[in-house]
Amino acid sequence: MNTKKVCMQFSISPKSLRIYEDLDIIVPNREENNYRNYNEDDILKLRQLILLKEMGIPLKNIKQLLAKKFDEDKIIHGLDLQLKVVDNKINELENIKITLEQSVNEALNSDGVTDYSDYFNKIDRCLSDNKEIRSNWMDKWGFDSWAKSYDDSVKKNVGDDLNLFENYDFVLESVSKLICKYKARKVIDIGCGTANLYGKIDNNIDFTGVDQSIEMLLKAKAKYPNINLRLGNFLDEPFIKNEFDVVTSTFAFHHLNFVEKQKALKLLLCYLKPGGIIIIADLMFLGHKERIKQKQYLLEKGRKDLWVIIEDEYYTDIEKIKDYAEQLGCKVKYEHIVNFTWILLLENR
Ligand SMILES: C[S@@+](CC[C@H](N)C(=O)[O-])C[C@H]1O[C@@H](n2cnc3c(N)ncnc32)[C@H](O)[C@@H]1O
């Protein structure tokens, strides 16, 4: 596509295109007559650039974002990048909104002389927090980077001194047996990663995998092209309600803190048909006592480093989550599988 057509299609000026070229962001090939010819890749980049600019991302950051080269699934990666930017912008605005609301309400209710600098400092802090979040939002939890080596690392326990993935296959097989026991025909797996659970279940089961990492999902798609996959989060409003016999989640629930876990359980129940069940296989402690016992054990062994790894995540406290799930009307069962891994069963009554 030549410069004139590009400018018309995207309502931008030749001068803008020249700037993107000078900055090495979009550099089209030249024809024999030296005219620019924008190929499919250039157009895809330009589409992304326009949205990112609209979102207020500076050109120097856009350049970094668009520099990553993808041989496959370019469109999905491009759309995912834009989605992440928009999502991040919403979060930033939400943070600012909450800070402003709090400040207005505090100011309204303060008696005596109001020192407004306090409120402005709060906003400044909020803006600088946002800046920090912005610097690492692309792959907040590192799952995109892990996707490539994930299957190997869980199967071979690479770099896993705590043996968190000990008997990984056995754990997934145990979940599969439960799915079978409950005669489930429709299953949704949240935090599905590369869809290893699907590899363990009867392939006639209608399976949907949900994950927040696009790279994990693309791995899953490459392995099992026919399953339903969705980009999503435990904390998203369910995209469909009362549809599934079973909700599963393996090795993912510990990424949520307790408040998020509570919110997630409520949302996960909405996916279920009446009488359906939630099966969570994950890293857990039976309760606070067990947690402290484990901490002491590792500290006495001189392995504070391993305790730090545990504390960096949110292993479920079974007793606490059981209480909460019972309040939601669930019947709760749990079983120890291996090491830190337990299976929690919540029956929706
Ligand atoms: C350790 S992997 C487990 C993957 C898979 N379930 C398995 O058993 O191999 C954790 C997965 O949870 C996903 N995850 C983490 N937090 C999430 C969230 N809040 N919503 C959805 N997925 C999440 C990650 O992207 C990652 O794919």
The ligand as an ORCA input file, in Angstrom:
! r2SCAN-3c Opt
* xyz 0 1
  C       1.380    -22.827     37.272
  S       0.347    -22.487     35.923
  C      -0.809    -23.832     35.963
  C      -1.320    -24.156     34.589
  C      -2.194    -25.414     34.475
  N      -3.434    -25.271     35.173
  C      -1.466    -26.621     34.964
  O      -1.933    -27.295     35.882
  O      -0.397    -26.913     34.402
  C      -0.647    -21.157     36.519
  C      -1.527    -20.579     35.422
  O      -2.485    -19.743     36.042
  C      -2.655    -18.608     35.237
  N      -3.171    -17.525     36.094
  C      -2.549    -16.921     37.122
  N      -3.338    -15.993     37.681
  C      -4.491    -16.026     36.962
  C      -5.698    -15.299     37.038
  N      -5.892    -14.366     37.982
  N      -6.677    -15.576     36.158
  C      -6.487    -16.525     35.196
  N      -5.369    -17.239     35.071
  C      -4.387    -17.000     35.949
  C      -1.287    -18.328     34.658
  O      -1.327    -17.532     33.510
  C      -0.786    -19.730     34.409
  O      -1.080    -20.164     33.129
*
